[in-house]
């Protein structure tokens, strides 16, 4: 009688092989490609008594901001190709308008003011139609685009001292500083933004950038980061990160910075200002600056004798 055990064993192996093969072919293919980034950590913002939440901000961002700044916050929205200057890239956390020292993160109030104010000479409008809560939520959502917000705190806002009196001496000294600090190389000798370096300037992403034209400013003129003398002072001391505009915090003293502010206002010849009033009263011409004499040190009054 024929031994059937080997035949049965072979059939079992074949059956198992077929079963495993069928299971392999029937397995659903995984989603292949680069590993997706981890889910963004929920973030908050704090503006006065208002707390913003990133979950709510996402909805507003998708409705109002994504077209320019893009779904990933990298400034590559579908409208970006037609915009100059380009939209802000939130992933690199480089912000021009801050109250904090150069290289540090801005405060929530800084970002709130930027959204509210908008940016002069750009396609970024004022977002005053949004409620305070919506703007605070947007700030919280913007923070989800970079892990830096999880690891670092914003810098401490710089202190702005009281403005010094506007005098012809202050304006004259500011003119000297404008020359000494080589501001004219970018902004031009008459503040028209046409200095010899103007055509070569680029930002941190190699995009062309134009110096501010002071001479074009009228009564309604604004700077990118505000409109007041205090705003100009803040720009000097914090710099516009991501641009060729440096910080002068380690270069000039507070009083010197105010003198420079006063001189810059005279470049806005069409603007009604205290600085232009003082200049007009001086005959419309800035006189040469005369350095103030520093009193000579007085010798110490030592007691008679050898001091023993």
VENDA-V662291 format. One line per field, one symbol per residue. psi: psi as a letter, one per 30 degrees, with the letter a starting at -180 (. if undefined). burial: # if it has 9 or more other ideal C-beta (glycine too) atoms within 8 Angstrom, else .. Layout:
psi->???
burial->???
This chain:
psi->kkjfeeeeeeeeeeeeeeeeeeeeffkkkljlakklllkkkkllljjbgkklkeeefeeeefefffeeflegggghlffefgkklllkjfffhjkejlgllkflklleeeeeeeeeeajkglgjlkhffkleeeeeeeeeeefffkfefffllllkklkjlkklkjlfeeeeeeeeeeeeghefeeflfgggghlffeffklafggkkkklkjeffkafgkllehafleeeeeeeeffljkglfjlkgegelleeeeeeeeeeeeffifgkjleefeeeefgggkjlkkkkkkkkkkkkkjkklagg.
burial->..........................................#####..#.###.###.##...##.###..###.#.##..#..##.###.#.########.#############.##.......#..#..##############..#....##..#....#..#.#.##########.#.##.###..###.#.##..#.#.....###.###.#...#.####..################..###..#...#############..#...#####..#...#..#...................
